[in-house]
Amino acid sequence: MSIGVATMSKTVLSVLMRFALAAMIALCNPMLAFADNPAGAAKGVNPAASADLDGTTRTLTVGSDIFIGDDVITGPKGQVQILFADNTKLVVGPNSALKMQDYLLRNDGSAGKFVVDMLSGTFRFATGNSAKNRYELDTPTGTIGVRGTEFDVFVDRDGVTRILHYMGTVIFKAKSEKTWTAMSQLCSLGQIDDRSAILGNSKTVTGAARDRLKVEFRYANNEAPLLRPFWFLPSYDCLHNPPNVTVTPYDTHMTSGTPTTPSAPARPCKVGFLAARVC
């Protein structure tokens, strides 16, 4: 009888120790505490859009989950609008490819880390409630950082990246550069190829060059495909209305490139936790 009591006591002690250890881990690492919880929700999906994780492809529909490591790929009419738990907004436009590299959510609802690879196509991005240095947007030619920002991004078939800025400050640099280029004027146009540069203000662009920008920055040209929370009110002026203030003349050294259907990105190197949900 004493042996049975002793065994039971050891079992109870073992269970209690496990609970205590789990509680300590959760307290010491708040990111791990909520690792399995949804980080956000994609508020709208237009077919065709898919997510690929470790070679398994799923068609994205309203209500679909998006995980760290997912390659999100859209077709000619595809579009995914994602709202993350910290209120970060991300749109993946038609003919585009994006990899969800990292998203760590803290107990207070802010992002401890937010990293995506914008591989090809057109994107819209707005920061949420997290510290601005937590965001990292990588492209084939460089990196974009944010300081409380709304902007659109276009990545052409050669990886050349262009940024149309609306609010706050956006910083960016080429892979070979150590210093950031900062852009804060409404409708400023930046570019990253082998170097980073501010091309000028899109309001000064006319003719065929403006038509080309309307193709690349499709949501500045027309926000109708987007849900209202993803509208940026100043964006329409950037490609439709003439400037009402003195702006920097436009630099015409933009490299060529048009939206194309991207090839499949590289396979994810790890299985991550749930990063966002389409709803």
MIZA-497439 format. One record per residue (C-alpha): x, y, z; residue in one letter. Coordinates in Angstrom, 2 decimals. Example, Ala and Ser with C-alpha at 12.3 -4.5 7.8 and 13.67 -1.06 7.14 Angstrom:
<x=12.30, y=-4.50, z=7.80, kolke=A>
<x=13.67, y=-1.06, z=7.14, kolke=S>
END
This chain:
<x=0.00, y=0.00, z=0.00, kolke=M>
<x=2.86, y=2.38, z=0.86, kolke=S>
<x=4.45, y=1.65, z=-2.52, kolke=I>
<x=1.21, y=2.64, z=-4.29, kolke=G>
<x=0.95, y=5.87, z=-2.31, kolke=V>
<x=4.56, y=6.70, z=-3.06, kolke=A>
<x=4.03, y=6.08, z=-6.78, kolke=T>
<x=0.92, y=8.26, z=-6.81, kolke=M>
<x=2.79, y=11.03, z=-5.00, kolke=S>
<x=5.57, y=10.94, z=-7.58, kolke=K>
<x=3.01, y=11.12, z=-10.41, kolke=T>
<x=1.24, y=14.11, z=-8.89, kolke=V>
<x=4.58, y=15.84, z=-8.27, kolke=L>
<x=5.63, y=15.19, z=-11.87, kolke=S>
<x=2.41, y=16.73, z=-13.23, kolke=V>
<x=2.75, y=19.76, z=-10.96, kolke=L>
<x=6.37, y=20.26, z=-12.05, kolke=M>
<x=5.33, y=20.16, z=-15.71, kolke=R>
<x=2.64, y=22.79, z=-15.17, kolke=F>
<x=5.12, y=24.95, z=-13.25, kolke=A>
<x=7.70, y=24.65, z=-16.03, kolke=L>
<x=5.13, y=25.56, z=-18.69, kolke=A>
<x=4.06, y=28.61, z=-16.69, kolke=A>
<x=7.67, y=29.74, z=-16.28, kolke=M>
<x=8.29, y=29.44, z=-20.04, kolke=I>
<x=5.17, y=31.44, z=-20.82, kolke=A>
<x=6.14, y=34.18, z=-18.38, kolke=L>
<x=9.75, y=34.36, z=-19.49, kolke=C>
<x=8.98, y=34.27, z=-23.21, kolke=N>
<x=5.67, y=35.97, z=-24.00, kolke=P>
<x=6.17, y=35.31, z=-27.72, kolke=M>
<x=6.02, y=31.54, z=-27.14, kolke=L>
<x=2.98, y=31.85, z=-24.97, kolke=A>
<x=0.76, y=32.68, z=-27.93, kolke=F>
<x=2.71, y=30.99, z=-30.72, kolke=A>
<x=-0.22, y=28.82, z=-31.81, kolke=D>
<x=-2.80, y=31.61, z=-31.88, kolke=N>
<x=-3.88, y=33.36, z=-35.09, kolke=P>
<x=-1.86, y=36.52, z=-35.70, kolke=A>
<x=-4.34, y=38.14, z=-38.03, kolke=G>
<x=-7.05, y=37.75, z=-40.63, kolke=A>
<x=-7.13, y=38.21, z=-44.39, kolke=A>
<x=-10.27, y=40.25, z=-44.87, kolke=K>
<x=-10.70, y=39.59, z=-48.56, kolke=G>
<x=-9.49, y=37.13, z=-51.20, kolke=V>
<x=-9.97, y=37.24, z=-54.97, kolke=N>
<x=-9.21, y=34.03, z=-56.84, kolke=P>
<x=-6.84, y=32.76, z=-57.84, kolke=A>
<x=-4.59, y=32.96, z=-54.79, kolke=A>
<x=-2.67, y=30.16, z=-53.10, kolke=S>
<x=-0.29, y=29.49, z=-50.22, kolke=A>
<x=2.48, y=26.92, z=-50.39, kolke=D>
<x=4.18, y=25.42, z=-47.33, kolke=L>
<x=6.77, y=22.63, z=-47.63, kolke=D>
<x=5.50, y=21.68, z=-51.06, kolke=G>
<x=1.84, y=21.52, z=-50.07, kolke=T>
<x=-0.28, y=24.06, z=-51.94, kolke=T>
<x=-3.63, y=25.31, z=-50.62, kolke=R>
<x=-6.08, y=27.53, z=-52.43, kolke=T>
<x=-6.76, y=30.62, z=-50.33, kolke=L>
<x=-10.36, y=31.52, z=-49.69, kolke=T>
<x=-12.06, y=33.75, z=-47.15, kolke=V>
<x=-11.31, y=32.14, z=-43.77, kolke=G>
<x=-8.05, y=30.46, z=-44.82, kolke=S>
<x=-5.11, y=30.51, z=-42.41, kolke=D>
<x=-1.69, y=31.84, z=-43.39, kolke=I>
<x=1.40, y=30.45, z=-41.66, kolke=F>
<x=4.99, y=31.53, z=-41.25, kolke=I>
<x=6.91, y=30.06, z=-44.16, kolke=G>
<x=3.95, y=30.33, z=-46.54, kolke=D>
<x=4.57, y=31.42, z=-50.12, kolke=D>
<x=1.51, y=33.48, z=-51.06, kolke=V>
<x=1.07, y=33.54, z=-54.84, kolke=I>
<x=-1.67, y=35.26, z=-56.85, kolke=T>
<x=-2.81, y=34.89, z=-60.44, kolke=G>
<x=-3.74, y=37.63, z=-62.94, kolke=P>
<x=-6.95, y=38.42, z=-61.02, kolke=K>
<x=-5.82, y=37.24, z=-57.60, kolke=G>
<x=-5.61, y=39.44, z=-54.51, kolke=Q>
<x=-5.24, y=38.88, z=-50.76, kolke=V>
<x=-5.98, y=41.54, z=-48.12, kolke=Q>
<x=-4.52, y=40.67, z=-44.72, kolke=I>
<x=-5.16, y=42.38, z=-41.39, kolke=L>
<x=-2.74, y=41.22, z=-38.67, kolke=F>
<x=-3.44, y=41.12, z=-34.95, kolke=A>
<x=-1.38, y=44.27, z=-34.32, kolke=D>
<x=-3.44, y=46.10, z=-37.00, kolke=N>
<x=-0.74, y=45.86, z=-39.67, kolke=T>
<x=-2.32, y=45.85, z=-43.14, kolke=K>
<x=-0.86, y=44.03, z=-46.12, kolke=L>
<x=-2.29, y=43.57, z=-49.63, kolke=V>
<x=-0.80, y=41.09, z=-52.12, kolke=V>
<x=-1.98, y=42.24, z=-55.55, kolke=G>
<x=-2.44, y=40.32, z=-58.83, kolke=P>
<x=0.49, y=38.47, z=-60.39, kolke=N>
<x=2.44, y=38.70, z=-57.16, kolke=S>
<x=4.48, y=36.49, z=-54.85, kolke=A>
<x=5.27, y=37.00, z=-51.18, kolke=L>
<x=6.86, y=34.85, z=-48.48, kolke=K>
<x=5.76, y=35.22, z=-44.85, kolke=M>
<x=9.17, y=34.90, z=-43.19, kolke=Q>
<x=8.49, y=35.74, z=-39.55, kolke=D>
<x=5.76, y=37.07, z=-37.28, kolke=Y>
<x=6.15, y=36.94, z=-33.51, kolke=L>
<x=3.26, y=38.25, z=-31.45, kolke=L>
<x=3.74, y=39.54, z=-27.91, kolke=R>
<x=1.26, y=39.23, z=-25.06, kolke=N>
<x=0.33, y=42.91, z=-25.42, kolke=D>
<x=-0.80, y=42.31, z=-29.01, kolke=G>
<x=2.19, y=44.00, z=-30.64, kolke=S>
<x=4.54, y=42.32, z=-33.08, kolke=A>
<x=7.93, y=41.36, z=-31.68, kolke=G>
<x=9.06, y=40.78, z=-35.24, kolke=K>
<x=7.47, y=41.15, z=-38.68, kolke=F>
<x=9.44, y=40.01, z=-41.73, kolke=V>
<x=8.15, y=39.38, z=-45.26, kolke=V>
<x=9.85, y=38.88, z=-48.62, kolke=D>
<x=8.13, y=40.80, z=-51.42, kolke=M>
<x=9.37, y=38.66, z=-54.29, kolke=L>
<x=7.47, y=40.01, z=-57.29, kolke=S>
<x=4.42, y=42.07, z=-58.16, kolke=G>
<x=2.42, y=44.78, z=-56.41, kolke=T>
<x=1.81, y=45.31, z=-52.70, kolke=F>
<x=0.20, y=47.73, z=-50.24, kolke=R>
<x=1.43, y=48.08, z=-46.67, kolke=F>
<x=0.55, y=50.04, z=-43.54, kolke=A>
<x=2.17, y=49.65, z=-40.14, kolke=T>
<x=0.12, y=48.62, z=-37.13, kolke=G>
<x=0.51, y=49.25, z=-33.42, kolke=N>
<x=3.94, y=47.67, z=-33.00, kolke=S>
<x=7.31, y=49.38, z=-32.60, kolke=A>
<x=8.36, y=50.54, z=-36.05, kolke=K>
<x=11.80, y=48.95, z=-35.87, kolke=N>
<x=10.11, y=45.52, z=-35.70, kolke=R>
<x=9.15, y=45.65, z=-39.39, kolke=Y>
<x=11.39, y=44.40, z=-42.19, kolke=E>
<x=10.19, y=44.15, z=-45.77, kolke=L>
<x=12.76, y=42.48, z=-48.01, kolke=D>
<x=12.82, y=42.57, z=-51.81, kolke=T>
<x=15.24, y=40.99, z=-54.31, kolke=P>
<x=17.31, y=44.18, z=-54.42, kolke=T>
<x=17.06, y=45.60, z=-50.91, kolke=G>
<x=15.19, y=46.20, z=-47.67, kolke=T>
<x=12.36, y=48.55, z=-46.68, kolke=I>
<x=11.93, y=49.77, z=-43.12, kolke=G>
<x=9.11, y=51.85, z=-41.70, kolke=V>
<x=8.55, y=54.68, z=-39.26, kolke=R>
<x=4.76, y=54.78, z=-39.05, kolke=G>
<x=3.95, y=54.49, z=-42.69, kolke=T>
<x=1.52, y=53.88, z=-45.54, kolke=E>
<x=2.96, y=53.04, z=-48.96, kolke=F>
<x=2.67, y=50.85, z=-52.06, kolke=D>
<x=5.45, y=48.69, z=-53.51, kolke=V>
<x=6.09, y=47.33, z=-56.98, kolke=F>
<x=8.77, y=44.69, z=-57.68, kolke=V>
<x=9.45, y=44.07, z=-61.37, kolke=D>
<x=10.65, y=40.89, z=-63.07, kolke=R>
<x=14.30, y=41.90, z=-62.54, kolke=D>
<x=13.77, y=42.56, z=-58.83, kolke=G>
<x=13.97, y=46.35, z=-59.19, kolke=V>
<x=11.76, y=47.80, z=-56.46, kolke=T>
<x=9.76, y=51.02, z=-56.54, kolke=R>
<x=7.96, y=52.61, z=-53.60, kolke=I>
<x=5.12, y=55.15, z=-53.71, kolke=L>
<x=4.87, y=56.87, z=-50.34, kolke=H>
<x=1.71, y=58.33, z=-48.75, kolke=Y>
<x=2.13, y=58.90, z=-45.02, kolke=M>
<x=4.81, y=58.89, z=-42.32, kolke=G>
<x=8.38, y=58.02, z=-43.21, kolke=T>
<x=9.66, y=55.06, z=-45.17, kolke=V>
<x=13.35, y=54.11, z=-45.17, kolke=I>
<x=15.02, y=51.83, z=-47.67, kolke=F>
<x=18.43, y=50.67, z=-48.86, kolke=K>
<x=20.00, y=48.42, z=-51.47, kolke=A>
<x=21.64, y=45.16, z=-50.44, kolke=K>
<x=25.08, y=46.67, z=-50.94, kolke=S>
<x=24.34, y=49.80, z=-48.90, kolke=E>
<x=24.81, y=50.39, z=-45.18, kolke=K>
<x=22.95, y=53.70, z=-44.86, kolke=T>
<x=19.22, y=54.21, z=-45.25, kolke=W>
<x=17.48, y=56.54, z=-47.67, kolke=T>
<x=14.50, y=58.25, z=-46.00, kolke=A>
<x=11.36, y=59.42, z=-47.79, kolke=M>
<x=8.60, y=61.41, z=-46.09, kolke=S>
<x=6.96, y=63.71, z=-48.66, kolke=Q>
<x=3.47, y=62.71, z=-49.88, kolke=L>
<x=3.60, y=61.04, z=-53.32, kolke=C>
<x=7.40, y=60.65, z=-53.24, kolke=S>
<x=8.68, y=57.88, z=-55.48, kolke=L>
<x=11.68, y=55.78, z=-54.45, kolke=G>
<x=13.60, y=53.03, z=-56.18, kolke=Q>
<x=15.98, y=50.25, z=-55.16, kolke=I>
<x=18.22, y=48.52, z=-57.70, kolke=D>
<x=21.98, y=48.45, z=-57.19, kolke=D>
<x=21.48, y=51.59, z=-55.09, kolke=R>
<x=18.61, y=53.38, z=-53.38, kolke=S>
<x=17.32, y=56.70, z=-54.70, kolke=A>
<x=14.40, y=59.10, z=-54.45, kolke=I>
<x=13.22, y=59.62, z=-58.02, kolke=L>
<x=11.06, y=62.63, z=-57.19, kolke=G>
<x=7.32, y=63.25, z=-56.81, kolke=N>
<x=4.82, y=61.21, z=-58.82, kolke=S>
<x=2.57, y=64.26, z=-59.28, kolke=K>
<x=5.09, y=65.70, z=-61.71, kolke=T>
<x=4.99, y=62.64, z=-63.97, kolke=V>
<x=3.01, y=62.99, z=-67.20, kolke=T>
<x=2.16, y=61.07, z=-70.36, kolke=G>
<x=3.32, y=57.49, z=-70.88, kolke=A>
<x=5.42, y=57.53, z=-67.72, kolke=A>
<x=2.35, y=58.31, z=-65.59, kolke=R>
<x=0.37, y=55.57, z=-67.38, kolke=D>
<x=3.11, y=53.16, z=-66.51, kolke=R>
<x=3.00, y=54.16, z=-62.84, kolke=L>
<x=-0.77, y=53.55, z=-62.85, kolke=K>
<x=-0.07, y=49.96, z=-63.92, kolke=V>
<x=2.64, y=49.40, z=-61.35, kolke=E>
<x=0.82, y=51.12, z=-58.47, kolke=F>
<x=-2.64, y=49.82, z=-59.30, kolke=R>
<x=-4.17, y=50.77, z=-55.94, kolke=Y>
<x=-3.10, y=54.39, z=-56.24, kolke=A>
<x=-4.87, y=54.37, z=-59.58, kolke=N>
<x=-8.03, y=52.63, z=-58.32, kolke=N>
<x=-8.85, y=51.49, z=-54.78, kolke=E>
<x=-12.23, y=50.00, z=-55.70, kolke=A>
<x=-10.98, y=46.37, z=-55.49, kolke=P>
<x=-10.02, y=46.92, z=-51.83, kolke=L>
<x=-12.06, y=46.86, z=-48.66, kolke=L>
<x=-12.39, y=50.30, z=-47.08, kolke=R>
<x=-9.93, y=49.64, z=-44.21, kolke=P>
<x=-7.24, y=49.14, z=-46.87, kolke=F>
<x=-7.87, y=52.47, z=-48.62, kolke=W>
<x=-5.23, y=55.21, z=-48.27, kolke=F>
<x=-7.08, y=58.45, z=-48.90, kolke=L>
<x=-4.12, y=60.50, z=-50.23, kolke=P>
<x=-3.06, y=57.86, z=-52.77, kolke=S>
<x=-5.45, y=58.88, z=-55.58, kolke=Y>
<x=-3.93, y=62.36, z=-55.77, kolke=D>
<x=-0.48, y=60.94, z=-56.44, kolke=C>
<x=-1.34, y=59.70, z=-59.94, kolke=L>
<x=-4.36, y=61.83, z=-60.90, kolke=H>
<x=-4.13, y=65.38, z=-59.59, kolke=N>
<x=-1.46, y=67.98, z=-60.36, kolke=P>
<x=0.75, y=69.15, z=-57.50, kolke=P>
<x=-0.52, y=71.95, z=-55.28, kolke=N>
<x=2.86, y=72.44, z=-53.63, kolke=V>
<x=6.42, y=72.73, z=-54.87, kolke=T>
<x=7.74, y=69.20, z=-55.39, kolke=V>
<x=10.98, y=67.61, z=-56.53, kolke=T>
<x=11.03, y=67.06, z=-60.32, kolke=P>
<x=10.69, y=63.47, z=-61.42, kolke=Y>
<x=13.84, y=61.54, z=-62.30, kolke=D>
<x=13.29, y=59.52, z=-65.48, kolke=T>
<x=16.11, y=57.03, z=-64.93, kolke=H>
<x=13.61, y=54.31, z=-63.90, kolke=M>
<x=14.59, y=50.93, z=-65.25, kolke=T>
<x=12.18, y=48.96, z=-67.40, kolke=S>
<x=9.82, y=46.33, z=-66.11, kolke=G>
<x=6.15, y=45.38, z=-66.17, kolke=T>
<x=4.03, y=43.16, z=-63.92, kolke=P>
<x=4.50, y=39.50, z=-64.71, kolke=T>
<x=3.29, y=36.21, z=-63.35, kolke=T>
<x=6.03, y=35.19, z=-60.89, kolke=P>
<x=7.65, y=31.81, z=-60.80, kolke=S>
<x=7.17, y=29.78, z=-57.63, kolke=A>
<x=9.37, y=31.06, z=-54.77, kolke=P>
<x=11.88, y=28.84, z=-53.01, kolke=A>
<x=10.43, y=26.27, z=-50.63, kolke=R>
<x=10.12, y=27.33, z=-46.98, kolke=P>
<x=12.98, y=26.13, z=-44.83, kolke=C>
<x=10.85, y=25.56, z=-41.73, kolke=K>
<x=7.31, y=25.02, z=-40.56, kolke=V>
<x=6.10, y=28.00, z=-38.58, kolke=G>
<x=3.10, y=28.84, z=-36.49, kolke=F>
<x=-0.10, y=30.45, z=-37.68, kolke=L>
<x=0.66, y=33.97, z=-38.91, kolke=A>
<x=-2.65, y=35.18, z=-40.29, kolke=A>
<x=-6.09, y=34.05, z=-41.26, kolke=R>
<x=-8.22, y=34.83, z=-44.29, kolke=V>
<x=-11.70, y=35.68, z=-43.10, kolke=C>
END
